[in-house]
Amino acid sequence: MTLMTADAMNTEPEPKGPGPVPSEPEPLPRDPVPAEPEPDEPGPAPQEPPGTKPDVHPAPEPPD
């Protein structure tokens, strides 16, 4: 029988540490920015020409 040293009897592989640390971490994927939702309320009413009142229509022109 051959005498073995304590080092030779150790058959477990050496524990491996973490791999090399990258100099810059990988960027995380980001979700695309969603488009702004359409407003539920309509925008401001179109400007009336000067001298007119709202909801008042000018008289139609008389036929020739």
PQR file with spaces between the fields and no chain letter, atoms N, CA, C, O and H, PARSE charges and radii, in Angstrom:
ATOM       1  N    MET     1       0.838   -1.169    0.000 -0.4000 1.5000
ATOM       2  CA   MET     1       0.000    0.000    0.000 -0.0000 2.0000
ATOM       3  C    MET     1       0.880    1.228    0.000  0.5500 1.7000
ATOM       4  O    MET     1       1.867    1.297    0.732 -0.5500 1.4000
ATOM       5  N    THR     2       0.527    2.182   -0.810 -0.4000 1.5000
ATOM       6  CA   THR     2       1.327    3.388   -0.935 -0.0000 2.0000
ATOM       7  C    THR     2       0.753    4.447   -0.013  0.5500 1.7000
ATOM       8  O    THR     2      -0.460    4.646    0.046 -0.5500 1.4000
ATOM       9  H    THR     2      -0.275    2.126   -1.405  0.4000 1.0000
ATOM      10  N    LEU     3       1.624    5.114    0.694 -0.4000 1.5000
ATOM      11  CA   LEU     3       1.182    6.204    1.555 -0.0000 2.0000
ATOM      12  C    LEU     3       0.943    7.449    0.712  0.5500 1.7000
ATOM      13  O    LEU     3       1.736    7.779   -0.170 -0.5500 1.4000
ATOM      14  H    LEU     3       2.610    4.952    0.646  0.4000 1.0000
ATOM      15  N    MET     4      -0.161    8.137    0.997 -0.4000 1.5000
ATOM      16  CA   MET     4      -0.486    9.351    0.243 -0.0000 2.0000
ATOM      17  C    MET     4      -0.488   10.527    1.194  0.5500 1.7000
ATOM      18  O    MET     4      -0.838   10.404    2.368 -0.5500 1.4000
ATOM      19  H    MET     4      -0.804    7.869    1.714  0.4000 1.0000
ATOM      20  N    THR     5      -0.105   11.627    0.681 -0.4000 1.5000
ATOM      21  CA   THR     5      -0.156   12.843    1.492 -0.0000 2.0000
ATOM      22  C    THR     5      -1.594   13.356    1.512  0.5500 1.7000
ATOM      23  O    THR     5      -2.435   12.903    0.735 -0.5500 1.4000
ATOM      24  H    THR     5       0.179   11.727   -0.273  0.4000 1.0000
ATOM      25  N    ALA     6      -1.862   14.285    2.388 -0.4000 1.5000
ATOM      26  CA   ALA     6      -3.207   14.843    2.494 -0.0000 2.0000
ATOM      27  C    ALA     6      -3.597   15.541    1.195  0.5500 1.7000
ATOM      28  O    ALA     6      -4.764   15.504    0.802 -0.5500 1.4000
ATOM      29  H    ALA     6      -1.179   14.654    3.019  0.4000 1.0000
ATOM      30  N    ASP     7      -2.645   16.172    0.527 -0.4000 1.5000
ATOM      31  CA   ASP     7      -2.956   16.852   -0.725 -0.0000 2.0000
ATOM      32  C    ASP     7      -3.350   15.844   -1.805  0.5500 1.7000
ATOM      33  O    ASP     7      -4.247   16.124   -2.600 -0.5500 1.4000
ATOM      34  H    ASP     7      -1.697   16.202    0.846  0.4000 1.0000
ATOM      35  N    ALA     8      -2.723   14.720   -1.850 -0.4000 1.5000
ATOM      36  CA   ALA     8      -3.018   13.729   -2.873 -0.0000 2.0000
ATOM      37  C    ALA     8      -4.367   13.069   -2.613  0.5500 1.7000
ATOM      38  O    ALA     8      -5.019   12.623   -3.557 -0.5500 1.4000
ATOM      39  H    ALA     8      -1.994   14.492   -1.204  0.4000 1.0000
ATOM      40  N    MET     9      -4.796   12.997   -1.369 -0.4000 1.5000
ATOM      41  CA   MET     9      -6.068   12.371   -1.047 -0.0000 2.0000
ATOM      42  C    MET     9      -7.250   13.297   -1.362  0.5500 1.7000
ATOM      43  O    MET     9      -8.390   12.844   -1.457 -0.5500 1.4000
ATOM      44  H    MET     9      -4.266   13.360   -0.602  0.4000 1.0000
ATOM      45  N    ASN    10      -6.981   14.545   -1.516 -0.4000 1.5000
ATOM      46  CA   ASN    10      -8.046   15.509   -1.811 -0.0000 2.0000
ATOM      47  C    ASN    10      -8.422   15.353   -3.277  0.5500 1.7000
ATOM      48  O    ASN    10      -7.681   15.787   -4.158 -0.5500 1.4000
ATOM      49  H    ASN    10      -6.055   14.913   -1.438  0.4000 1.0000
ATOM      50  N    THR    11      -9.576   14.732   -3.544 -0.4000 1.5000
ATOM      51  CA   THR    11      -9.984   14.503   -4.926 -0.0000 2.0000
ATOM      52  C    THR    11     -11.027   15.512   -5.392  0.5500 1.7000
ATOM      53  O    THR    11     -11.420   15.497   -6.558 -0.5500 1.4000
ATOM      54  H    THR    11     -10.178   14.380   -2.828  0.4000 1.0000
ATOM      55  N    GLU    12     -11.482   16.390   -4.494 -0.4000 1.5000
ATOM      56  CA   GLU    12     -12.468   17.386   -4.897 -0.0000 2.0000
ATOM      57  C    GLU    12     -11.802   18.436   -5.777  0.5500 1.7000
ATOM      58  O    GLU    12     -10.696   18.886   -5.475 -0.5500 1.4000
ATOM      59  H    GLU    12     -11.163   16.402   -3.547  0.4000 1.0000
ATOM      60  N    PRO    13     -12.459   18.828   -6.854 -0.5600 1.5000
ATOM      61  CA   PRO    13     -11.871   19.885   -7.691  0.2800 2.0000
ATOM      62  C    PRO    13     -11.883   21.210   -6.932  0.5500 1.7000
ATOM      63  O    PRO    13     -12.717   21.447   -6.057 -0.5500 1.4000
ATOM      64  N    GLU    14     -10.952   22.042   -7.291 -0.4000 1.5000
ATOM      65  CA   GLU    14     -10.890   23.356   -6.642 -0.0000 2.0000
ATOM      66  C    GLU    14     -12.139   24.155   -6.997  0.5500 1.7000
ATOM      67  O    GLU    14     -12.570   24.147   -8.150 -0.5500 1.4000
ATOM      68  H    GLU    14     -10.275   21.850   -8.001  0.4000 1.0000
ATOM      69  N    PRO    15     -12.721   24.842   -6.021 -0.5600 1.5000
ATOM      70  CA   PRO    15     -13.912   25.643   -6.344  0.2800 2.0000
ATOM      71  C    PRO    15     -13.547   26.769   -7.296  0.5500 1.7000
ATOM      72  O    PRO    15     -12.536   27.452   -7.134 -0.5500 1.4000
ATOM      73  N    LYS    16     -14.391   26.937   -8.277 -0.4000 1.5000
ATOM      74  CA   LYS    16     -14.140   27.993   -9.257 -0.0000 2.0000
ATOM      75  C    LYS    16     -14.905   29.234   -8.828  0.5500 1.7000
ATOM      76  O    LYS    16     -16.093   29.167   -8.511 -0.5500 1.4000
ATOM      77  H    LYS    16     -15.213   26.383   -8.409  0.4000 1.0000
ATOM      78  N    GLY    17     -14.235   30.333   -8.822 -0.4000 1.5000
ATOM      79  CA   GLY    17     -14.870   31.593   -8.466 -0.0000 2.0000
ATOM      80  C    GLY    17     -15.633   32.143   -9.657  0.5500 1.7000
ATOM      81  O    GLY    17     -15.672   31.521  -10.719 -0.5500 1.4000
ATOM      82  H    GLY    17     -13.271   30.388   -9.080  0.4000 1.0000
ATOM      83  N    PRO    18     -16.232   33.295   -9.482 -0.5600 1.5000
ATOM      84  CA   PRO    18     -16.932   33.900  -10.621  0.2800 2.0000
ATOM      85  C    PRO    18     -15.951   34.227  -11.736  0.5500 1.7000
ATOM      86  O    PRO    18     -14.762   34.443  -11.500 -0.5500 1.4000
ATOM      87  N    GLY    19     -16.466   34.257  -12.930 -0.4000 1.5000
ATOM      88  CA   GLY    19     -15.630   34.554  -14.089 -0.0000 2.0000
ATOM      89  C    GLY    19     -15.101   35.972  -14.028  0.5500 1.7000
ATOM      90  O    GLY    19     -15.380   36.701  -13.077 -0.5500 1.4000
ATOM      91  H    GLY    19     -17.431   34.081  -13.121  0.4000 1.0000
ATOM      92  N    PRO    20     -14.350   36.363  -15.021 -0.5600 1.5000
ATOM      93  CA   PRO    20     -13.819   37.731  -15.023  0.2800 2.0000
ATOM      94  C    PRO    20     -14.956   38.749  -15.050  0.5500 1.7000
ATOM      95  O    PRO    20     -15.962   38.561  -15.735 -0.5500 1.4000
ATOM      96  N    VAL    21     -14.781   39.806  -14.309 -0.4000 1.5000
ATOM      97  CA   VAL    21     -15.803   40.847  -14.233 -0.0000 2.0000
ATOM      98  C    VAL    21     -15.642   41.764  -15.437  0.5500 1.7000
ATOM      99  O    VAL    21     -14.551   42.290  -15.656 -0.5500 1.4000
ATOM     100  H    VAL    21     -13.964   39.958  -13.753  0.4000 1.0000
ATOM     101  N    PRO    22     -16.705   41.974  -16.230 -0.5600 1.5000
ATOM     102  CA   PRO    22     -16.569   42.877  -17.382  0.2800 2.0000
ATOM     103  C    PRO    22     -16.327   44.304  -16.909  0.5500 1.7000
ATOM     104  O    PRO    22     -16.805   44.714  -15.851 -0.5500 1.4000
ATOM     105  N    SER    23     -15.585   45.044  -17.704 -0.4000 1.5000
ATOM     106  CA   SER    23     -15.277   46.420  -17.312 -0.0000 2.0000
ATOM     107  C    SER    23     -16.530   47.284  -17.324  0.5500 1.7000
ATOM     108  O    SER    23     -16.665   48.187  -16.499 -0.5500 1.4000
ATOM     109  H    SER    23     -15.198   44.711  -18.564  0.4000 1.0000
ATOM     110  N    GLU    24     -17.450   47.018  -18.253 -0.4000 1.5000
ATOM     111  CA   GLU    24     -18.709   47.766  -18.311 -0.0000 2.0000
ATOM     112  C    GLU    24     -19.854   46.770  -18.277  0.5500 1.7000
ATOM     113  O    GLU    24     -19.860   45.814  -19.053 -0.5500 1.4000
ATOM     114  H    GLU    24     -17.340   46.285  -18.924  0.4000 1.0000
ATOM     115  N    PRO    25     -20.815   46.970  -17.403 -0.5600 1.5000
ATOM     116  CA   PRO    25     -21.945   46.041  -17.392  0.2800 2.0000
ATOM     117  C    PRO    25     -22.770   46.177  -18.660  0.5500 1.7000
ATOM     118  O    PRO    25     -22.829   47.243  -19.271 -0.5500 1.4000
ATOM     119  N    GLU    26     -23.403   45.080  -19.042 -0.4000 1.5000
ATOM     120  CA   GLU    26     -24.225   45.124  -20.252 -0.0000 2.0000
ATOM     121  C    GLU    26     -25.433   46.012  -20.001  0.5500 1.7000
ATOM     122  O    GLU    26     -26.035   45.937  -18.929 -0.5500 1.4000
ATOM     123  H    GLU    26     -23.355   44.214  -18.545  0.4000 1.0000
ATOM     124  N    PRO    27     -25.802   46.852  -20.960 -0.5600 1.5000
ATOM     125  CA   PRO    27     -26.975   47.707  -20.746  0.2800 2.0000
ATOM     126  C    PRO    27     -28.237   46.857  -20.682  0.5500 1.7000
ATOM     127  O    PRO    27     -28.389   45.890  -21.429 -0.5500 1.4000
ATOM     128  N    LEU    28     -29.131   47.227  -19.785 -0.4000 1.5000
ATOM     129  CA   LEU    28     -30.384   46.503  -19.658 -0.0000 2.0000
ATOM     130  C    LEU    28     -31.308   46.902  -20.794  0.5500 1.7000
ATOM     131  O    LEU    28     -31.369   48.078  -21.152 -0.5500 1.4000
ATOM     132  H    LEU    28     -29.008   48.012  -19.178  0.4000 1.0000
ATOM     133  N    PRO    29     -32.028   45.949  -21.367 -0.5600 1.5000
ATOM     134  CA   PRO    29     -32.973   46.329  -22.426  0.2800 2.0000
ATOM     135  C    PRO    29     -34.093   47.163  -21.830  0.5500 1.7000
ATOM     136  O    PRO    29     -34.625   46.840  -20.767 -0.5500 1.4000
ATOM     137  N    ARG    30     -34.442   48.225  -22.512 -0.4000 1.5000
ATOM     138  CA   ARG    30     -35.492   49.112  -22.023 -0.0000 2.0000
ATOM     139  C    ARG    30     -36.717   48.967  -22.907  0.5500 1.7000
ATOM     140  O    ARG    30     -36.615   48.721  -24.109 -0.5500 1.4000
ATOM     141  H    ARG    30     -34.010   48.487  -23.375  0.4000 1.0000
ATOM     142  N    ASP    31     -37.874   49.125  -22.286 -0.4000 1.5000
ATOM     143  CA   ASP    31     -39.117   49.079  -23.043 -0.0000 2.0000
ATOM     144  C    ASP    31     -39.207   50.331  -23.900  0.5500 1.7000
ATOM     145  O    ASP    31     -38.785   51.403  -23.468 -0.5500 1.4000
ATOM     146  H    ASP    31     -37.956   49.325  -21.310  0.4000 1.0000
ATOM     147  N    PRO    32     -39.754   50.215  -25.116 -0.5600 1.5000
ATOM     148  CA   PRO    32     -39.921   51.424  -25.925  0.2800 2.0000
ATOM     149  C    PRO    32     -40.898   52.373  -25.240  0.5500 1.7000
ATOM     150  O    PRO    32     -41.835   51.938  -24.570 -0.5500 1.4000
ATOM     151  N    VAL    33     -40.672   53.653  -25.411 -0.4000 1.5000
ATOM     152  CA   VAL    33     -41.532   54.653  -24.783 -0.0000 2.0000
ATOM     153  C    VAL    33     -42.880   54.645  -25.497  0.5500 1.7000
ATOM     154  O    VAL    33     -42.935   54.834  -26.713 -0.5500 1.4000
ATOM     155  H    VAL    33     -39.910   54.006  -25.955  0.4000 1.0000
ATOM     156  N    PRO    34     -43.964   54.429  -24.759 -0.5600 1.5000
ATOM     157  CA   PRO    34     -45.269   54.418  -25.436  0.2800 2.0000
ATOM     158  C    PRO    34     -45.638   55.807  -25.915  0.5500 1.7000
ATOM     159  O    PRO    34     -45.264   56.808  -25.305 -0.5500 1.4000
ATOM     160  N    ALA    35     -46.378   55.858  -27.015 -0.4000 1.5000
ATOM     161  CA   ALA    35     -46.820   57.149  -27.542 -0.0000 2.0000
ATOM     162  C    ALA    35     -47.814   57.759  -26.567  0.5500 1.7000
ATOM     163  O    ALA    35     -48.503   57.047  -25.836 -0.5500 1.4000
ATOM     164  H    ALA    35     -46.683   55.045  -27.511  0.4000 1.0000
ATOM     165  N    GLU    36     -47.880   59.081  -26.563 -0.4000 1.5000
ATOM     166  CA   GLU    36     -48.812   59.746  -25.658 -0.0000 2.0000
ATOM     167  C    GLU    36     -50.234   59.403  -26.084  0.5500 1.7000
ATOM     168  O    GLU    36     -50.551   59.433  -27.273 -0.5500 1.4000
ATOM     169  H    GLU    36     -47.321   59.660  -27.156  0.4000 1.0000
ATOM     170  N    PRO    37     -51.088   59.080  -25.122 -0.5600 1.5000
ATOM     171  CA   PRO    37     -52.462   58.724  -25.499  0.2800 2.0000
ATOM     172  C    PRO    37     -53.221   59.925  -26.030  0.5500 1.7000
ATOM     173  O    PRO    37     -52.936   61.071  -25.681 -0.5500 1.4000
ATOM     174  N    GLU    38     -54.192   59.637  -26.880 -0.4000 1.5000
ATOM     175  CA   GLU    38     -55.012   60.712  -27.441 -0.0000 2.0000
ATOM     176  C    GLU    38     -55.841   61.327  -26.321  0.5500 1.7000
ATOM     177  O    GLU    38     -56.363   60.596  -25.479 -0.5500 1.4000
ATOM     178  H    GLU    38     -54.423   58.706  -27.164  0.4000 1.0000
ATOM     179  N    PRO    39     -55.974   62.635  -26.288 -0.5600 1.5000
ATOM     180  CA   PRO    39     -56.808   63.235  -25.240  0.2800 2.0000
ATOM     181  C    PRO    39     -58.277   62.887  -25.471  0.5500 1.7000
ATOM     182  O    PRO    39     -58.742   62.834  -26.609 -0.5500 1.4000
ATOM     183  N    ASP    40     -58.995   62.652  -24.380 -0.4000 1.5000
ATOM     184  CA   ASP    40     -60.419   62.325  -24.495 -0.0000 2.0000
ATOM     185  C    ASP    40     -61.236   63.551  -24.876  0.5500 1.7000
ATOM     186  O    ASP    40     -62.270   63.438  -25.533 -0.5500 1.4000
ATOM     187  H    ASP    40     -58.617   62.695  -23.455  0.4000 1.0000
ATOM     188  N    GLU    41     -60.769   64.721  -24.461 -0.4000 1.5000
ATOM     189  CA   GLU    41     -61.513   65.946  -24.748 -0.0000 2.0000
ATOM     190  C    GLU    41     -61.029   66.540  -26.069  0.5500 1.7000
ATOM     191  O    GLU    41     -59.834   66.505  -26.362 -0.5500 1.4000
ATOM     192  H    GLU    41     -59.929   64.813  -23.927  0.4000 1.0000
ATOM     193  N    PRO    42     -61.951   67.085  -26.867 -0.5600 1.5000
ATOM     194  CA   PRO    42     -61.502   67.715  -28.118  0.2800 2.0000
ATOM     195  C    PRO    42     -60.707   68.978  -27.813  0.5500 1.7000
ATOM     196  O    PRO    42     -60.843   69.572  -26.743 -0.5500 1.4000
ATOM     197  N    GLY    43     -59.901   69.362  -28.742 -0.4000 1.5000
ATOM     198  CA   GLY    43     -59.097   70.569  -28.573 -0.0000 2.0000
ATOM     199  C    GLY    43     -59.969   71.811  -28.597  0.5500 1.7000
ATOM     200  O    GLY    43     -61.190   71.710  -28.711 -0.5500 1.4000
ATOM     201  H    GLY    43     -59.791   68.879  -29.610  0.4000 1.0000
ATOM     202  N    PRO    44     -59.362   72.968  -28.493 -0.5600 1.5000
ATOM     203  CA   PRO    44     -60.156   74.203  -28.510  0.2800 2.0000
ATOM     204  C    PRO    44     -60.871   74.359  -29.850  0.5500 1.7000
ATOM     205  O    PRO    44     -60.380   73.916  -30.888 -0.5500 1.4000
ATOM     206  N    ALA    45     -62.033   74.995  -29.805 -0.4000 1.5000
ATOM     207  CA   ALA    45     -62.815   75.211  -31.025 -0.0000 2.0000
ATOM     208  C    ALA    45     -62.044   76.145  -31.953  0.5500 1.7000
ATOM     209  O    ALA    45     -61.265   76.975  -31.483 -0.5500 1.4000
ATOM     210  H    ALA    45     -62.432   75.356  -28.962  0.4000 1.0000
ATOM     211  N    PRO    46     -62.250   76.021  -33.257 -0.5600 1.5000
ATOM     212  CA   PRO    46     -61.544   76.929  -34.176  0.2800 2.0000
ATOM     213  C    PRO    46     -61.967   78.369  -33.924  0.5500 1.7000
ATOM     214  O    PRO    46     -63.100   78.646  -33.532 -0.5500 1.4000
ATOM     215  N    GLN    47     -61.044   79.259  -34.156 -0.4000 1.5000
ATOM     216  CA   GLN    47     -61.318   80.685  -33.927 -0.0000 2.0000
ATOM     217  C    GLN    47     -62.362   81.178  -34.930  0.5500 1.7000
ATOM     218  O    GLN    47     -62.292   80.878  -36.121 -0.5500 1.4000
ATOM     219  H    GLN    47     -60.124   79.034  -34.475  0.4000 1.0000
ATOM     220  N    GLU    48     -63.315   81.930  -34.427 -0.4000 1.5000
ATOM     221  CA   GLU    48     -64.326   82.538  -35.300 -0.0000 2.0000
ATOM     222  C    GLU    48     -63.713   83.766  -35.961  0.5500 1.7000
ATOM     223  O    GLU    48     -62.874   84.433  -35.355 -0.5500 1.4000
ATOM     224  H    GLU    48     -63.372   82.174  -33.458  0.4000 1.0000
ATOM     225  N    PRO    49     -64.109   84.074  -37.176 -0.5600 1.5000
ATOM     226  CA   PRO    49     -63.595   85.293  -37.801  0.2800 2.0000
ATOM     227  C    PRO    49     -64.021   86.513  -36.983  0.5500 1.7000
ATOM     228  O    PRO    49     -65.052   86.467  -36.312 -0.5500 1.4000
ATOM     229  N    PRO    50     -63.260   87.584  -37.023 -0.5600 1.5000
ATOM     230  CA   PRO    50     -63.607   88.767  -36.233  0.2800 2.0000
ATOM     231  C    PRO    50     -64.979   89.305  -36.618  0.5500 1.7000
ATOM     232  O    PRO    50     -65.351   89.308  -37.792 -0.5500 1.4000
ATOM     233  N    GLY    51     -65.721   89.756  -35.622 -0.4000 1.5000
ATOM     234  CA   GLY    51     -67.021   90.361  -35.874 -0.0000 2.0000
ATOM     235  C    GLY    51     -68.161   89.377  -35.902  0.5500 1.7000
ATOM     236  O    GLY    51     -69.298   89.787  -36.137 -0.5500 1.4000
ATOM     237  H    GLY    51     -65.419   89.754  -34.669  0.4000 1.0000
ATOM     238  N    THR    52     -67.923   88.106  -35.676 -0.4000 1.5000
ATOM     239  CA   THR    52     -69.020   87.145  -35.658 -0.0000 2.0000
ATOM     240  C    THR    52     -69.215   86.650  -34.238  0.5500 1.7000
ATOM     241  O    THR    52     -68.293   86.658  -33.423 -0.5500 1.4000
ATOM     242  H    THR    52     -67.000   87.773  -35.485  0.4000 1.0000
ATOM     243  N    LYS    53     -70.421   86.225  -33.964 -0.4000 1.5000
ATOM     244  CA   LYS    53     -70.727   85.679  -32.650 -0.0000 2.0000
ATOM     245  C    LYS    53     -70.802   84.165  -32.778  0.5500 1.7000
ATOM     246  O    LYS    53     -71.136   83.653  -33.846 -0.5500 1.4000
ATOM     247  H    LYS    53     -71.171   86.219  -34.626  0.4000 1.0000
ATOM     248  N    PRO    54     -70.500   83.450  -31.717 -0.5600 1.5000
ATOM     249  CA   PRO    54     -70.595   81.989  -31.797  0.2800 2.0000
ATOM     250  C    PRO    54     -72.028   81.553  -32.069  0.5500 1.7000
ATOM     251  O    PRO    54     -72.974   82.188  -31.604 -0.5500 1.4000
ATOM     252  N    ASP    55     -72.182   80.497  -32.805 -0.4000 1.5000
ATOM     253  CA   ASP    55     -73.477   79.897  -33.149 -0.0000 2.0000
ATOM     254  C    ASP    55     -74.377   80.829  -33.957  0.5500 1.7000
ATOM     255  O    ASP    55     -75.575   80.566  -34.059 -0.5500 1.4000
ATOM     256  H    ASP    55     -71.413   79.981  -33.183  0.4000 1.0000
ATOM     257  N    VAL    56     -73.856   81.891  -34.528 -0.4000 1.5000
ATOM     258  CA   VAL    56     -74.646   82.790  -35.379 -0.0000 2.0000
ATOM     259  C    VAL    56     -74.026   82.724  -36.764  0.5500 1.7000
ATOM     260  O    VAL    56     -72.850   83.036  -36.950 -0.5500 1.4000
ATOM     261  H    VAL    56     -72.883   82.105  -34.445  0.4000 1.0000
ATOM     262  N    HIS    57     -74.828   82.318  -37.723 -0.4000 1.5000
ATOM     263  CA   HIS    57     -74.316   82.192  -39.084 -0.0000 2.0000
ATOM     264  C    HIS    57     -74.767   83.406  -39.892  0.5500 1.7000
ATOM     265  O    HIS    57     -75.889   83.880  -39.714 -0.5500 1.4000
ATOM     266  H    HIS    57     -75.784   82.064  -37.572  0.4000 1.0000
ATOM     267  N    PRO    58     -73.920   83.909  -40.768 -0.5600 1.5000
ATOM     268  CA   PRO    58     -74.337   85.057  -41.582  0.2800 2.0000
ATOM     269  C    PRO    58     -75.487   84.665  -42.511  0.5500 1.7000
ATOM     270  O    PRO    58     -75.627   83.503  -42.891 -0.5500 1.4000
ATOM     271  N    ALA    59     -76.280   85.623  -42.856 -0.4000 1.5000
ATOM     272  CA   ALA    59     -77.419   85.363  -43.743 -0.0000 2.0000
ATOM     273  C    ALA    59     -76.899   84.918  -45.097  0.5500 1.7000
ATOM     274  O    ALA    59     -75.880   85.421  -45.573 -0.5500 1.4000
ATOM     275  H    ALA    59     -76.167   86.568  -42.547  0.4000 1.0000
ATOM     276  N    PRO    60     -77.596   83.974  -45.721 -0.5600 1.5000
ATOM     277  CA   PRO    60     -77.137   83.544  -47.047  0.2800 2.0000
ATOM     278  C    PRO    60     -77.298   84.671  -48.058  0.5500 1.7000
ATOM     279  O    PRO    60     -78.170   85.529  -47.923 -0.5500 1.4000
ATOM     280  N    GLU    61     -76.456   84.653  -49.053 -0.4000 1.5000
ATOM     281  CA   GLU    61     -76.533   85.697  -50.082 -0.0000 2.0000
ATOM     282  C    GLU    61     -77.788   85.481  -50.917  0.5500 1.7000
ATOM     283  O    GLU    61     -78.134   84.344  -51.234 -0.5500 1.4000
ATOM     284  H    GLU    61     -75.747   83.956  -49.162  0.4000 1.0000
ATOM     285  N    PRO    62     -78.462   86.554  -51.270 -0.5600 1.5000
ATOM     286  CA   PRO    62     -79.676   86.387  -52.090  0.2800 2.0000
ATOM     287  C    PRO    62     -79.301   85.892  -53.480  0.5500 1.7000
ATOM     288  O    PRO    62     -78.244   86.245  -54.002 -0.5500 1.4000
ATOM     289  N    PRO    63     -80.154   85.085  -54.075 -0.5600 1.5000
ATOM     290  CA   PRO    63     -79.849   84.600  -55.433  0.2800 2.0000
ATOM     291  C    PRO    63     -79.924   85.745  -56.429  0.5500 1.7000
ATOM     292  O    PRO    63     -80.644   86.717  -56.204 -0.5500 1.4000
ATOM     293  N    ASP    64     -79.204   85.641  -57.501 -0.4000 1.5000
ATOM     294  CA   ASP    64     -79.190   86.692  -58.533 -0.0000 2.0000
ATOM     295  C    ASP    64     -80.409   86.624  -59.396  0.5500 1.7000
ATOM     296  O    ASP    64     -80.563   87.430  -60.313 -0.5500 1.4000
ATOM     297  H    ASP    64     -78.618   84.851  -57.684  0.4000 1.0000
